[in-house]
Amino acid sequence: MDKFFNFIEKGLSEEINFFVFSIDLEHYLVDHYEEMYTENKEATLYLNDLLPDEAQKMEPGMNPDSFCERVKEIVEKSKTL
């Protein structure tokens, strides 16, 4: 899960475009599902249930503040599972 949290931290730090990050986020969850599930089943299920919907809401040119805030909330909650 540490790799996932590092990916999130990098994405939210504006190192990459937020729209690109929202697309990459969905791909990351699919590509690393088995690894994440093995490490923490509950957190993985929670993240995969909520983050794809949030990522799909992001459009080019949108203000990313609400997207970033929601992703942070979801990720922080997943750390408690």
C-alpha positions as CSV (number, residue, x, y, z in Angstrom):
1,M,0.0,0.0,0.0
2,D,3.0,2.3,0.5
3,K,3.5,2.5,-3.3
4,F,-0.2,3.5,-3.7
5,F,0.1,6.2,-1.0
6,N,3.3,7.5,-2.7
7,F,1.5,7.6,-6.0
8,I,-1.4,9.6,-4.4
9,E,1.0,12.0,-2.7
10,K,2.8,12.7,-6.0
11,G,-0.5,13.2,-7.9
12,L,-1.9,15.6,-5.3
13,S,1.4,17.6,-5.2
14,E,0.8,19.0,-8.6
15,E,3.8,17.2,-10.1
16,I,1.5,16.0,-12.8
17,N,-1.7,17.5,-14.4
18,F,-4.7,16.7,-12.2
19,F,-6.7,15.5,-15.2
20,V,-3.9,13.1,-16.2
21,F,-3.7,12.1,-12.5
22,S,-7.4,11.3,-12.4
23,I,-7.0,8.9,-15.4
24,D,-3.8,7.4,-14.0
25,L,-5.5,6.8,-10.7
26,E,-8.2,4.6,-12.3
27,H,-5.5,2.7,-14.1
28,Y,-3.4,2.3,-11.0
29,L,-6.2,0.8,-9.1
30,V,-6.8,-1.8,-11.8
31,D,-3.1,-2.6,-12.5
32,H,-2.2,-3.0,-8.8
33,Y,-5.5,-4.5,-7.5
34,E,-4.1,-7.9,-6.6
35,E,-1.0,-6.5,-4.8
36,M,-3.1,-4.0,-2.9
37,Y,-5.7,-6.6,-2.0
38,T,-3.1,-8.9,-0.7
39,E,-1.7,-6.2,1.6
40,N,-5.0,-4.8,2.8
41,K,-8.3,-6.3,1.6
42,E,-10.6,-3.8,3.3
43,A,-8.8,-0.7,2.2
44,T,-8.5,-2.0,-1.3
45,L,-12.2,-2.7,-1.6
46,Y,-13.0,0.7,-0.1
47,L,-10.6,2.5,-2.4
48,N,-11.9,0.7,-5.5
49,D,-15.5,1.4,-4.5
50,L,-15.1,5.2,-4.3
51,L,-12.0,6.5,-6.1
52,P,-13.0,5.5,-9.7
53,D,-16.2,7.6,-9.3
54,E,-14.3,10.6,-8.1
55,A,-11.7,10.2,-10.9
56,Q,-14.5,10.1,-13.5
57,K,-15.8,13.5,-12.3
58,M,-12.6,15.3,-13.2
59,E,-12.6,17.1,-16.6
60,P,-9.9,19.0,-18.4
61,G,-9.8,22.6,-17.2
62,M,-11.8,22.0,-14.0
63,N,-10.7,23.4,-10.7
64,P,-9.2,20.4,-9.0
65,D,-9.7,21.6,-5.4
66,S,-12.8,19.5,-4.7
67,F,-11.4,16.5,-6.5
68,C,-8.1,16.7,-4.4
69,E,-10.0,17.2,-1.2
70,R,-12.3,14.2,-1.8
71,V,-9.3,12.0,-2.8
72,K,-7.5,13.0,0.4
73,E,-10.6,12.2,2.5
74,I,-11.0,8.7,0.9
75,V,-7.3,7.9,1.1
76,E,-7.0,9.0,4.8
77,K,-10.1,6.9,5.7
78,S,-8.5,3.9,3.9
79,K,-5.5,4.1,6.2
80,T,-7.7,3.3,9.1
81,L,-9.0,0.1,7.6
